[in-house]
Amino acid sequence: MYDVLIIGGGPSGIAAGVYAARKQLRAVLVAEEIGGQSSVSEGIENWIGTTKISGADLAKAFKTHLDAVKNDIVTLATGERIVSLAKTDGGTFLAKTKTGKEFSAKAVLLASGAGRRKLDVPGAQKFENKGVTYCASCDGPLFGGMDVAVIGGGNAGFETALQLLAYAKSVTLIHRHQEFKADPVTIEKASAHPNMRIIRHAETVAVMGEQFVTGLKYVDKNSNETKELAVSGLFVEAGVIPNTEFVEGLVELDAVKRVKTDPRNQRTSVEGVWAAGDCTDELYHQNNIAAGDGVKALEDIYLWIKKQ
């Protein structure tokens, strides 16, 4: 029986793990891998305390920090995915993993993050890994000297475009709305590049190809005209889906299945369960915010456990 079960190895989960060790709470951190969504990022420039760090290096730093403080207080269980979580008659919690392992704890911190939203149009699934990709850091260099497109108008979309501009012949960013969600500085930096093109208020409706992607179709929402764009690669940055399927029916979720939390302490609708990071209804999803929410949650968990 652990004091706290931490589910997730991103910034919120790792921050909570470090604080659990500092507060001598017997904890287990269960995660498929350490690092979170930013692990695939080539360069993170807003992680406080560093000018620029790659996602891979940030993940290594997370692991190094936790290893340095966990001793025998915090157990690290990587390569495991929680598939169910239930509250027992005794008021504790029982989690089961995909491989059949079980973990029991007095309290739970949901820090399971989110996964990338797939492009749901004809041809997208057929040409996945044949020109359609969800990881610019992984696949971007394969498209050197080619015309490519990016779907998405948030920070992730523009950061992907900037990364691709280093080696692609041209980058066209397609955004379904008129206004962007990305930071103005990021938008300005990308827009200034001579090989960058931006198409606003356009809906991608199909991916075209033969053996590999040859282009895409989109609807100009201003004129309702369907147009074609010839590209060899399509990088999708269409948002994320929270990894909360294993707590459906246990805690209260919002309309898009993010865990509802009290922003003062990260408590959920169920006594003994907290949540932090991208799996929650937090207004802003950033690494720094996720880490802070993980610390906030662990501070509250510590006080809650001491009162039991």
Secondary structure, DSSP 8 states (H G I E B T S, - for coil): -EEEEEE--SHHHHHHHHHHHHTT--EEEEESSSS-GGGG-S-B--STT-S-B-HHHHHHHHHHHHHHHHTTTEEEEES--EEEEEE-TTS-EEEEETTS-EEEEEEEEE---EEE----STTTTTTBTTTEES-HHHHGGGGTTSEEEEE--SHHHHHHHHHHTTT-SEEEEE-SSSS--S-HHHHHHHHTSTTEEEE-SEEEEEEEESSSEEEEEEEETTTTEEEEEE-SEEEE---EEES-GGGBTTB-B-TTS-B--BTTTTB-SSTTEEE-GGGB--SS--HHHHHHHHHHHHHHHHHHHHH-
